[in-house]
Amino acid sequence: MKQKYFIHKFTRYFFIFSLPVIIIGLLLTVYSFFQIRENSNTQAQSSFQASSQLMEEILTKGDDIADMMNTNSGISMSMYRILNQNSMNYKENVTKNIMFNILENLKSSFSYINSVYVYFPNEKDYFFQTTEKLTSIQDSADRQWLSDFKEHTPDEDKWIVLRSFQNYHFEKEHPAITIYRRIRYYGGVLVVNLNQSVLSELLSSLENYPNESIFVTNSEGHVLFSNANADKLHFKPDQGIHEQLSLPLTDTGHYLSSVKYNKHSYVLTEFTYPDYDLHFLSLVPSRDIYRLLYNILYCVVIGCLAAAVLCLLFSLYLTNKNFHQIERLLDILWCAERGTLSLDDSGEFIDAEKLDEYNLILNRVIFTFVRNNMLTMQLKEWQLKKTISELKALQLQINPHFFFNTLQSIDMEIVKNEGYLAPASRLVHALSDILRYALSDSKTSVSLKDEIQSCKEYMEIQKFHHPGQIVLLWDYDDSILNYRVIRLLFQPLLENSIHYSIRCPSDSLVIRIKIFEKGEVLKFHILDNGVGIEKNRLQQIRESLQSAEEQEHHIGMKNTHKRLVLTYPGNEGLTIVSQEGKGTCVRFEVPKEGTHK
């Protein structure tokens, strides 16, 4: 009987104590699972944005130099003549010094750039090199790059190669990433050598988890560079990662896919960069992503075991106590029956009714423990998210003074060599004014006169890039120039028109901006005679302006539409009318109320 009583009490109390732990554990498990999936999705999107910015920064370094030489045949011709003749005139010497300064500035501005070369075919294979200036390939410690360049066909504009590299003959070879950009004049090439170890450190800054492994591979899946955690996976260097993970190489990548490698499970996220056919892969151990879920399950198991031990001891205590009380009660009844009833030392009878006096307390203790544990985990998770957000915000900060100081230095070099009236000096001044205007307080409005002036300076730069191809016409009355509007109304729309209308040097574009008053509003019409927009594409653009989703194309137009809607309540934003082959018209309006000084 005593054994059955013990089992009954143990089963009862264990069920009472463990049931809340199991229910709360299951609820937390389900909640954590969906929370983890949501966080993983957020982390993947954050990684995509951060990696895109990083890869864009790395891969585009040198594009402006290559574009300058591709759009200005005079510079390419001067450099070609310098490499193919024994003497230089004054103008060629100035060109040489400017190019060396540009190459050195590119190298010194970014720690991951090891060296920069510019080469045009010549008999002795001379080339421009940072630090060494004019160098013959025979005297250079690094010769492989020239062979790689000559092996590629002329129809390849740019490509990227992993190779061994050394700056000096006495230096040991070390791996480097080399980006080739072909110069279409005189068969030239711009070569940028990137330091693999520095690139690996940059990848480490993108880690969202302690054991996350990040790789950047070429089109065949071979690793170009990776973070420090990647060495722990021990991938075979002579075999592509995709092949080792049994993954197909695709143009779209993979999003939060589960893979296995060396009997371990990982969550894979892959993004692609089609310009150089590169792949960005992130491998995170599943245990790191679902660590919170595992911890909850461990807590539930430990809680159940603790409840079992507690119930065992409590049931044993109650069993002994109650049976002792029963035995005492039987003794009292036996004594009462015999007439020998006696009291205990305190003079009172033993109370045998209080058998479950600790039940409520134990339940409250368990409930309080689980609740405090849950609140503690949520607080730590919130603190972790806050820390990650602060770190990402710090990584995205830039100092505008760096741009102004750099532009001022470039302007001084131009003035020093070409005088104050040099076209390049005017171009730098215009760019400085545009940057200062764009980086000013975006919350304050500007006069329409200032906005138009900034737009004209922007168009001066565009006309420099597209000489003789763009004509900008203004149609407005001077009486409206003092009205105030938000910044950068015209520039994104003009940039969009130029980008989609001028594809080759033979294209031309006429843009007319008409501004007039009508009642209580200012109306703006921006018209061009460009290629126009196909009917289905026009409908897609109109729908994208009303969509809350991020867009890959027409970002400037989308942002301008949003700013108009948010700044002026009730504003309809942009209206786009276009006919393929004839041109496009973009219309919008802003209220005059509260806009006049």
N, C-alpha and C positions, 0 to 999 in steps of 0.2 A: 504494500500500500504506500509506504514512504517513497519507494522508487517511482511508482506511477505518479505520485504527487509532484515529485521533483521534475519528471519529464514534462508533465502538464504545465508547471510553472515556467520551466525553461522555454518551452515552445511558445507559450503565450507572450512572455516578455520579449523574447527574441523577435517575434513577429511585430510586436508593438514598437520596439526600438529600431529595428532594421528597416521597416517599411518606409518611414519618412526619408531615411538615408537613400534607399534604392530609388524612390520616386523622384526626390530632388536630384539624385545623380543622373537618372534617365533624362529628366528635363534639362539639366545642365549639359548633358551630352548632346542632346538634339540641338539645343540652342547654340552650343559651341561649334557644332559641326557646320551649321549654316553661317555662323559668324566667321568661322575660319575660311569657308568658301568665299564669303564676301570680301574678307580681308585679302585673301589670295588674289582675287580678281582685281582689287584695288592696287595691291602691290605689283601685279603684273602690268597694269596700266601705267603705274608710276615708273616701273622699270623701263617700259617702252618709251615713255617721254624722256626720262633721264638718259637712257642709252642712245636715243635718237639725237638728242642735243649733243651728247659726247661724240658720237660717230660723225655727226654733221660738222662739229668743230674740227675733228681730226682730219677727216677726208677732204674738207674744202680748203685747208690751209695751202696756199699756193695757187688756188683757182683764179684769184684776182690778178696775180702776176701773169699766169698763162693767158687769161682773157685780154690783158693789156697788150701782150705781144701778138695775140691772134687778131686783135682789132686794129692794131697800129702797125702797119707793115714797115713804117720808117724805123721804129725801134728794132724790129727783127732784122731789117736790112743792115742797120749800123752794127749790131752785134755779130751778124754773119761776116761783115767786112773786117771787123776787128780780129776775128778768129782766122781769117784767110789772107791777111796781109801783114807785112813786117813793121809797118809804121802806122800811126794814127794822126789824124788832124785834130784840131781843138774840139770840134763838135763831137767827134767819136770818143775822145778822151773824157768829155763831160758825160756822155751817155754811159761809158764804161763805169765811171765812178758812181753815177746814180744807180745803176743796176746793182753794183756791189753793195751799196747802202741799203737798197731794197731787200736784197737777199739776206744781208746780215741782220737787218731789222726783223725779218721773218724768223730767222733762226733764233735770235736772242729773245724774242717775245714769247716763245713757247718752249718749255723745258723738254718736251718730248720730240722736238725736231733736232736731229743730230747734225745734219748738213744739207745743203741745197746746191744742185748743179744746174747749169744751163749749157746746152750743147747744140752747135750747128755743125754739119759736116764740113771738115777741112782736112787737108793732107796729113798734118801731124797730129790730128785728134786732140787739139787744144779745147778746153772747156772752161767756163766760169765756175768757180768753186768758192763757197764761203770760207773765210779764214785764209785760204791759200791764193785766192783771186784767180788769175789766169794760170792754168796748170795743164801740162801734157799728160795724156793717159799713161805714157811710159814712166813718168815720174811720180804718178799717183799710187798710193798704197791700195786704193780701191779701184779695180779695173772691171770687175764682173758686170757692173751695171751697163757699160757700153755694149757688151756682147748681148746682154738681155734685150737692150733697146733695138739693136740691129736685127735680132731674130724675129721681132714682131712685125706684122704686115702694116702698111701705111693706113689701112682702114680702121685700125684700133686707135681711138682717141686717147683713152686712158686705161690703165690697168695697175694692179698692185701685186707685189712679189715679196715672198719671204726669202731672205738670203743672208749669207755671212758677210760681215762688214768690218772694216778697220780704217781708222783715220790716218794712222801712221804705220810705217813699216815695222817698227819695234812693238807695236801694240798687238795683242792677241785678237783674233777674230771673234766677233760676238754677233748674235742674231740681230737683224734689223728688218723693219718693214719699209719697203721702197715703193713710192707712188710715182708712176710715170704719167705725164700729161704731154701729149704731142702738140707741137707748135706747127700750125699748117703752113707757115711761110718758111721756105728754104729747108724743109725737112728737119726742123729742130725739135728739142724735147726739154721739158722742165722735170727735174728729178728731185724728189723730197725724201730723205732718209729719216725714218722715225725710230726712236729708241724703244726697243721692245720692253725693257724693264720699267721704264716710266709709264708706258701705256698700260702695263699690268697693274701698276699702282693706281692709275686712274680707274681701271675696272673695279678694283677693290672698294673704291668709294661708292659704287653702285650696289653693294651688297645689302640685301634686306634681311638676311638670315645669317647666323654665325658660320654655318658650314656651306653656304651657297658657293657653287663653282660657276664661273662665268667664262665663256669662250667666245672668241671671234675667229671664224673659219673662212676659208676661201670657197670657191664654187665646188670643189671636190671634197669638202669637209675636213681638210687638213687645218690644224690650229695655226693661226697667225700670232695671236697673243692671248693670254688668259690671266686671271687673278691668282693670288697665292694659294687659295683653296683647291684650285684645279689640279695641282700636283698630287694631291692625295688620292685622286681617282686612278692614276697610273694608266692613262690611255696610251695605246701604241702610237708612236709618232709617225710610223710609215703607213698608217691606215686611217681612213677618214673616221671622224667621230660618229657620223650618221650610220656608217656601216657597222661599227662596233656596237651601237645601240639598236641595230636592226630597224632604223628609221629611214623612210624614203626622203630623198632630197627634193623639196618643193619650193615654189616661188612664194608661197603664202606662209610658210613656217608652221609651227605647232603652238597651241595655246593650252597651257596647264594640262599637258598629257602625262600619263603615268608610264614610266619606263623602268627596266631593271638592268643592272650592271653589277657583275660580281656578286650576285645573290642579294643585292641591296635594291630597295625600291626608291625611285626618285620622281620628282615632279618637274617636267621639262617645259620651259617656255622658250620659243624660238621666234626671232624676228629677222627679216631679210632687208638688205640694202641693195637694190637692183643696180645702182650706178656702177658699183664695183663688184657686184655679184657676191656680196659678203653675207655671212650668217652670224647672228648674235644669239648665243644659247646660254640659258640659265638652268642649272641643275641643282635642285634643293632636295636633301634627304627628306623623305616623307615623315620621318620621326620628328624633324624640326618643325614642319608645318603643323602637324597634328600633336605637338607636344602637350598643349593645353588639354586636348581631348584625352590623351593617355593619362595625364596627371589627374583628371577628374575620375577616370575609371579606377586608377590606383587608390584615390581617396575613398571611393565607394567601397572597394574591396577591403581596405584597411578599416573603414568605418564599420562594415559588417563584421569583420573579425573582432574589432574592439567591442561591438555590441554583443557578439557571441560570448566573449570572455566575461564581459560585465554581467550578462544575463546568467551565465553559469555560476559565477560567484554569488550574485544576488539571489538566484533560485536556491542555491545551496544554503545560503544564510536564512532565507525565509523558511525553507523546509525544516532546518534544524530548530529555528525559533518557533514556528507554528506547531511542530510536533512536540517540542518541549512544553509549549503552552497547553496543547491537548493533553499531554501526560499530566501536567499540573491540574488541569480541569478535571480529568478523570480521578485524580487523587482527591480533589476537593469534593466531587460528587460521592466518592467512596467514603470519604470522611464524614460528609453530611449524612450519608445513609447510615453510617455507624454512630453518628452523633458526636464525632470527634473533630468537627470542623475547626480549623485554625486559620488565623490571618498571617500574612507575611510580616516582615519586620517593620514595614511602613504603616501597617494597620489597614491596608486596602486589599481588595480582591484584584487579581490579575485581569487586565482587559484583553480579551482574546479576539476582539473585532477588528483591530487595526492591522490588517494583514498586507495592504498595498499602499502604505504611507509614502513610499519613495517613487512610486510609479510616475506621478506627474512631474516631480523634480527631474528625474532622469530624462523624460521626454523633452522638457524645456532645455535641459543642458545640451542634448544632442541637436535640437533645432537651432539653438543659439550658436553652437559650434559650426554647423553647416552654413548658416547665414553669414557669420563673420568670415568664414573661409571664402565664401563666394564674393563678399564685398571686398576682401583683401585682393583676390585675384583680379576683380574688375578694376580696382584702383591701380594695381601694377600695370595692367593692360593699357589703361588710359594714360598713365605716366609714360609708358613706352611709346605709345602713339604720339604723344606730345613731343617727346625728345626727337623722334624720327622726323616729325614735321618741322621742328626748329632746325635740325641739321640740314634738311633739304632746302629750307628757306635760305639758310646761310650759303649753301652751295650755289644757289641761283642769283645771289646778289652780285651786281657789277658796279663799278665805279665810273660814272660818266666822265669824270675829269681825265681818266686815262685816254679816252678817245680824243678829247680836246687837246691834251698835251701832245699826243702823237701827231694829230693833224697840224698843230702849230710847228712841230719839229720838221714835218715834211714840207710845210709852206716855207719855212726859213731856208731849207736846202734848195727849194725851187727858186726862190728869190735870189739866193746867193749865186746861183748858176745862170739863171735866165732873166732876172730882173722882175720888177713889181708888176709889169703888164703881161707876164707870161700866162698863156691860157690855163696851164696846170694850176697856177696860183689862184686864178679866179675860180677854178673848179673846187679847189680845197676850201676857199672862203665860203663858197656856196654850200658845200657839204657841212662845214662847221656850223653855219647859220641854221641849216635844216636840223642837225643833231641837237643844237641848243634849243631850238623851237620845239622839237618833238619830245625832248626829255624834261621840259618844264612841267610845272604843276598841271596835271591833266584835268583837275577839278575846276580850274578857272577858265572862263571863256576869253576869247580874243576878238579883236575887231575884225570885221570882214576884210579891211585893208591889209592887216597883218597876215591873214590867212591867204589872201591872194598873192602877197609878196613872197611868202614861203613857197607857194605853189610854183611861182615863176622861177625861183631859185632851183627848185627840184627839176623843173623842165630844162633849165640850162644844163644840168648834169646829164639828163636823158639825151639832149641834143648832142652833147659831147660823145656819148656812146653810139648815137645813131646820127651822124652828121648828115644834114641835108634831107633827112627822112621824115621829120616831124614838123608840123606847123600848128601852133596853138593860137586860137583867136578868142578874144574876150569881148563880151557884149554886156555892158552894165552902165548904169548911171552913177556918177560920182556921189550923188546924194545918199546912197545906201551904204557907203563905205564905213560909216561909224557904227553901224549895227554890229552886235556881238554874237558870235556863234561859237560852237565847240571847235576844238583844234582838229586839224588833219581831215577836213571834210573831202577835199579834192584829191589829195595825193594817192590814197589806195585805189580810187576809181580810175585815175589817169594811169597808174602803174598797171592795172588790170587791162586797160585798153591797149597800152603799148606792148605788153607781154604777149597778148593773143593776136595782135595785128601785124607786128613786125617780126618776121621770121628769117629774112635774108636781107642782104644789103640793097637789093633792088626794090624792096617794099617801101611804100610811103604812107603817111598817115596825117590827116587833118582833123584836129579836135577843136570844137567850138564850145565855150562855156558861156551860157546866157543866164544872167541874174536879173530879176525884176520884182517889183512890189505888186502885190495883189491883195487889197484889203488889209487884213492884219497879219499877213504872212509874207515871207520872202520865198520866191520860187527859184529853183535851180534846175537848169537843163544842161546836161553834159552829152554832147553828140560827137560821134566820130564816123568816118567813112571806111572803117576797118572791114574785116572779113565777115562780121556779123555772127549771129549765133543760130545754129540749126534749131528747128521748132521744138523737137523733143528735148534737146539739151536746155533750151530756154525755159521749158516747163519745169525741168529738174532744178534749175537754178532758183526759180521763183519759189518752189516748194522748200528748197534748202534754207532760204532766208527765213521762213516761218518755223523751221524745225529747230529743236533744242539740241540736237546732236552736233558734235564737232565735225567740220568738213575738211577734206584734204585739198580741195581746190577752191578758188575764189574766196580765200580767207579774208582778204582786205575788204571785199564787198560785204561779206557776212558781218564783219566787225563794225563797219560803218552803219549798216542797217540796225544792228543791236544798239549802238550808241545813240542813234537818232530816236529809237523807240524808248530807251531808258531815260534819256535826258529830257525829252519833251513828251510828257504824258499825253496819250491819245494820238501820237504821231504814227503815220502809216509806214514810215521808213522809206526804203528805196522802191521805185517802180521802174522796171526794165522793159524796154520795147526794142526789138531787134529783128532784122530780116537778113537771112544768110546772103552774103555777097554784096550787101549794100551798106551795112553799118549798124550802129547801136546807139540808143538814147537812154540815159539814166536820169530819172527825175526824182526830186524830193523837195520838201519845203520845211521851213522852220518858222515859228511864230515871232512876231516883232515885239510882242508884249514882254517887258522886262529885259529886252536885249539891247536897248539903246542906252548909251552913256548918259 
